[in-house]
Amino acid sequence: MDKKRAILVLEDGTGFIGYSLGAAGETIGEVVFNTSMMGYQEILTDPSYKGQMVVMTYPLIGNYGINEKDYESCNPFLEGFIVKEYSPFPSNWRSQMSLDEFLKHKGIVGIQGIDTRELTRRLRDYGAQQGIISAVDFDVQSLAQKIKSSPGLVGRDLVKAVTCNSVYEWNDSGQDAGISKRYRVVVYDCGVKYNILRKLSIAGCSVTVVPAQTSFQDVLHMKPDGLVLSNGPGDPAAVPYMVENIRGLLGKKPVFGICLGHQLMALALGLKTYKLKFGHHGGNQPVMDLSTRKVEITAQNHSFAVTAPQEGTIQKGSHGNVEITHINLNDKSVEGLKCQSIPAFSVQYHPEASPGPHDAGYLFDRFVEMMKTQG
């Protein structure tokens, strides 16, 4: 591939010179690092990255190309893609195009050939920060001014940019073929990954996906057996309409929250959220189930977390006691919640993996069992 010069500048003034990858141009977003060794296509198409640029810590990216089966949403929503070394010659029988071709086709600006280890260390030590990739402007002062005028994640509703436009039924003729659908589940789409819908379908659920702005009255009118609050991007406190919807649903139907859905459910229960220093992005986060002391290795992708005073049980609002069920062993952040008096639970990590370990896949069965008990 022809190499065209590009530059990455962080808001602290640090610059990295490399080569353009994907679409030529300029892009701004919060720079975060992902520690997964594979699964770059699923990462690229995860709507939770809206507003962010992703640094892959694994040095060689693109070696198995892109294929139409591994999409996690209809399009990539991230702002930019950053790698150490791009592999221009994919070697995989499933590959349909190269990573560079995919990024060009989708209009995603990227950069390759920079020291991603140094970049990751900076983000780890000083925190995630706004950055800009440009293949058209190399004036650091000019680029720094553009960063200064760009919005961050805090207080910004990014869900509205990734949610679906209308209600639809999930229909996958693949792994769920022949499985009896015993329960009807409504999924609030805050940026849902396809594999969440697949896992629900495989678990025996017919799945209806609704836009995030859908009122809880309209959802209840669909007569679901259970509700799933999906993953998604940005600051949960900036999505008050979802918090109000969840408040209207808690106690009426079983609720399962995932990632952003976990944070939104926490807000609806009266807890608070905060922004992490550099977030959790990758497929190797250790999480402990406090009831069993069992440790799971989990896939995660979030920049905000739930505030809680301590492990154990806390009293919050009209829904009674809320139990902290899981914690992150790296930083002790809250990874799971369960309401003791109503059928509702949530996890901060991704039980559907994709990419990542499958340790937490049992949570879909737990949700089905909850619907069975309530039915």
Secondary structure, 3 states (H helix, E strand, C coil): CCCCEEEEEECCCCEEEEEEEEECCEEEEEEEEECCCCCHHHHHCCHHHECEEEEECCCEECCCCECHHHCCCCCCCECEEECCEECCCCCCCCCCECHHHHHHHHCCEEEECCCHHHHHHHHHHHCCEEEEEECCCCCHHHHHHHHHCCCCCCCCCCHHHHCCCCCEECCCCCCCCCCCCCEEEEEEECCCCHHHHHHHHHCCEEEEEEECCCCHHHHHHCCCCEEEECCCCCCHHHCHHHHHHHHHHECCECEEEECHHHHHHHHHCCCEEEEEEEEEEEEEEEEEECCCCEEEEEEEEEEEEEECCCCEEEECHHHCEEEEEEEECCCCCEEEEEECCCCEEEECCECCCCCCCCCCCHHHHHHHHHHHHHC
